[in-house]
Amino acid sequence: MRLNTIMAVVLCLITVASLAQDKINRFRGRVSIKDGGLERVEFTVRALVSKNVTVTKNGLFDILIPRLPDTLIVTNVGFERLVFPVDQIDGLLELEMIPLANLIEEVNVVNTGYQTLKPNEINGSTVSLNQKDLSQQAGVNILQRLDGVTSGLAFTKGRQNGNPQNETNISIRGLSTINGPLDPLIILDDFIYEGDVNNINPNDVENVSVLKDASAASIWGARAGNGVIVITTKRGRLNQPMRFGFNSNMIVSAKPDLYYYPTMSSKDYIDVERMLFDRGYFDSRINGTPYSALTPAVEVFLQRRMGEISAADSAQRINKFINTDIRDEYDKYFYGTGVTQQHNLSVAGGGYKHSYNVSAGYDNSKDVSYSKNAKVNLKANHMFRPVESVTVSTGLYYTNSTSESGRLAYNNTQVSGRWPSYLSFADEYGNSLAVSPNYRGVYTDTVAGGKLLDWKYYPLEDFKHNRTHNRQNELFGNVGLTYKIVPGVNFSLKYQYQRQSSESNTIADEESFYARNLVNSYSQLNPSTGLVINVVPRGGVRNSALGSRESHTVRAQADFDRTWKQHRVSFIVGTEAREAKNHSMASVYYGYYDDPLTYTNVDFVNSYPNLITGNMSSLPSGGVLSNINNRFISGYSNALYIYDKKYLLSASARADGSNIFGANTNDKWKPLWSVGMGWNVSDEKFYIFNSLLPFLKLTATYGHSGNVDLSRSALPVASYATYAATRLRFARISTLNNPELRWEQSAQLNLKVEFASIDKRISGTVEYYRKKGTDLYGTTPYDYTAWGRSSEIIKNIAAMEGNGVDVVLNSRNLSKGVQWNTSVLFNYNMSKTTDYFSSGAKIASTSTGNSINPVIGQPLYAIAAYKWGGLDEAGNPQGYLNGELSTDYTEISKEAYSEGRSENVVYKGTAVPEYFGSLINTFVWDRLSLAVNIGYKFKYYLFKSAISYSSLVDRGVGHADYAKRWRQAGDEFLTDVSSFDFSSVSGRDAFYATSDVNVVRGDHVRLNYINISYDVLIKKNTKSLPFERLQLYAIASNLGILWRANNANVDPDYPSTYPQSRTIALGVRSSF
């Protein structure tokens, strides 16, 4: 009886303990869908050990787990399986499910750099590109992958724009400045990035957001006038099993087409040299300066005249020259197939309280000119949540890149300032041939009794002895702390540090022509003793440059986001301080040797005579020291109100101060701001087009953003140097003081319509915008007699305006069997100058369109040309003077520039496309995908290259049009190429080159790329394999022009250089 009682008590205690355990281990959680919020989807939640099962309701679940630890498994058809270990109860579990569709097509979000929003929460104009979009093209530069897939974004390729502050060659919705920086602002992981964009590993990028209008970009204030590109790198996710990712590809680039540029034939070139020789053009050089180099053909003519060679020998040598094309020589010896290899390995994962993403990348390339580049990228992101209300995040990025110069670039070999088209670099046996770039070989071989170094130049060997090595290191780190005060209210502190150091060394060793030429040129010959004294010591010459860029940014921000009933209010407010320092120095070392590492001190102060010419000069010193320190402080806010999920109101404001602004500007702290409103029309009860367009949204925004030229200052800037003659220090004022200096302002109005049909069979956006730039930098006269050296000063005195349209149209053409989707990007933009102080801005003078030419009422890149009057009976080009045909080019020019009369100057249009975009077709069948991108640019003009007879005579620069020139009476009816003018009438060549007969249409259609991929393995078929996905892909790019409006065979993207080489990339992408 007693034993039974004891057993009953024990069983009761066990039961109570078990019940108590059940009561303690009750887990409550919420399941959300990645980028989709809390949707009414039921998920099955199962405990692996206890086998308990429950189902979510409205995203919430409640499950009992008898014993810990255990593992929760969340599943649903169409979603990736989630495995989440649990070992203790710690508040509400937050679990996130990823739709399987997202493994193929990511849902886009927009990151402004201050907050992450869904597209339906934004009134402003934005474009968001996910990993699928960014993987359509291959390349080491992430910005290049935006080309052809980003609405409103235009790339300038192969053209000089005349502005050194346009390194990216990107414009967003046209221009917002005349003389200021043209590049958009680059943001990397929420902070301004001022390093080398090539350092960013494209494989590390999660998404790219392009902020196009003032409402989206004005939060960045005085530096957002050109638009903002926000780059966000990959992060780990909470409760994510460890996953590895691997991507490797090889990009092969074809040789450039050196025959694209219209080059004068060798026969025509030599015929011109013979004619000039017979007319005595070279006699002054031969007789007056016998040391000046002569081209090979002229040397032969001279030797024949002096009887040194026979007529047969002369003819044989000239025939050899005629049959030589220097383009063949460059193509054979200096260009090859380029190869780039990219490899990247990443690992990401996370638990209940932390997540991580670590990656390593390695790039190695040899380009078509045999230059070499190598880059190592390391990245580590980590997020830790010690308690429910505190989140700590860190990010660390390191890049090490090196480069080494390659072989001689095309058209980079000259003989005494002339560029003959028939040079050979090697004989028939492959032996290197010499070129005399400065002095005749017959002279340098005997000067100083043979006691000098070899004074010849060997192009085929010299690049081996003249190398440039660049090294760059970049460290980019950030840390953030977020504290959740109450649900929906957060406070965060963030700090970012960036340091980029660079080193460049150009070493011309003792066998290089550069070093030998310097040693010989500064050699001092004692005529009595015959001794040679070397002012420049024998050995190599090393030019070294060091640079560093360092920045610190601190940001404090409060976030509020609450929803009640039909209302949602979200706003941020914060302050930011930033300091950026730039330091550079350069030096030169003579008598340099690598082994042993030595150099010799030289005299940089005194001047010495050139051995041959006798001209006095000091040795090139190359010494430079520079320090620049810019500081910024800002306050900002952004607010969003949504009512009933139908009506959206947004506003933002930012005030900036900086040490580069004038005192008067900083005192005002005038904020830049924006407002916007949105209306989901399709959610209204009165909306009757649900069967046609179930989604329709209208938005309107207006705001002001800014633009800052960091190279300008409100204070005077002087550069110091030492005058060689007196050895006294002096200062040169390079920038005048301007206390009124302030940022440029760009106001923008944006109207947008978003729509989608049933099942998004057709969807898209249509946007219209107007931009108005005020307080733009412009030149204005200045009385330098009182202070300074320049008669002009840059002030905020210019203005411009622009307008445009952005259209994106998507269609799902086929969805069963073969899937076929189409995207059409259509953009229109026109920007004009409306105010400029210079009187010349009111004159419609000629303009090539290669740089901004501010003419009031005309596009910034205007093409204006002399009105063409044809050729006269002597083959002279004709223009108009006082409305009559004339060949008085000086007076025609005066009339054009002083009066800008339409009788002699014709405005043709803009040099940048008014209409541009792309057509993207994507086909998917089973595991095979194909994407074809066709780009187009319409309604713009360019000057084709034209012959200049003065350049041909004086500098030996030829052109293929020489063969089409006027030769005899009557040819004026057959050709527009002027006759050969040996006398070089003043202004004749310039008039012809800038007349409208040489203006052609730039309109063209181009095949940008073809992307083919095949999924060898996908998750549902790899249960027994470690791979979740294994994909093979091939990308062919720069595939050429399909149609062009001009018949001059000019590639409008590359009017003055050879087009970009075709490339093909082969790669493999996997996850496991």
Secondary structure, 3 states (H helix, E strand, C coil): CHHHHHHHHHHHHHHHHHHHHHHHCEEEEEEEECCCECCCCCCEEEECCCCCEEECECCEEEEECCCCCEEEEEECCCECCEEEEECCCCCCEEEEECEHHHHCCCCCCEECCCCEECHHHCCCCEEEECHHHHCCCCCCCCHHHHCCCCCCEEECCCCCCCCCCCCCCEEECCCCCCCCCCCCEEEECCEECCCCHHHCCHHHEEEEEEECCHHHHHHHHHHCCCCEEEEEECCCCCCCCCEEEEEEEEEEECCCCCCCCCCCCHHHHHHHHHHHHHCCCCHHHHHHCCCECCCHHHHHHHHHHCCCCCHHHHHHHHHHHHCCCHHHHHHHHCCCCEEEEEEEEEEEEECCCEEEEEEEEEEEEECCCCCEEEEEEEEEEEEEEEECCEEEEEEEEEEEEEEECCCCCCCCCCECCECCCCCCCECCCCCECCECCCECHHHHCCHHHHCCCCCCECHHHHCCCEEEEEEEEEEEEEEEEEEEEECCEEEEEEEEEEEEEEEEEEEECCCCHHHHHHHHHCEEECCCCCCEEECCCCCEEEEEEEEEEEEEEEEEEEEEEEEECCEEEEEEEEEEEEEEEEEEEEEEEEEEECCCCEEECCCCCCCEECCCCCCEECCCCCCEEEEEEEEEEEEEEEEEEEECCCEEEEEEEEEEEECCCCHHHHHHCCCEEEEEEEEEHHHCCCCCCCCCCCEEEEEEEEEEEEECCCCCCCCCEEEEEECCCCCCEEEEEEECCCCCCCCEEEEEEEEEEEEECHHHCEEEEEEEEEEEEEEEEEEEECCCCCCCCCCEEEEEEEEEEEEEEEEEEEEEEECCCEEEEEEEEEEEEEEEEEECCCHHHHCCCCECCCCCCCCECCECCEEEEECCCCECCCCCECEEECCEEECCHHHHHHHHHHHCCCCCEEEEEECCCCEEEEEEEEEEECCEEEEEEEEEEECCEEECCCCCHHHHHHHCCCCHHHHHECCCCCHHHCCCECCCCCCCCCCHHHHHHCEHHHEEECCEEEEEEEEEEEEEECHHHCCCCCCCEEEEEEEEECCCEEEECCCCCCCCCCCCCCCCCCEEEEEEEEEC
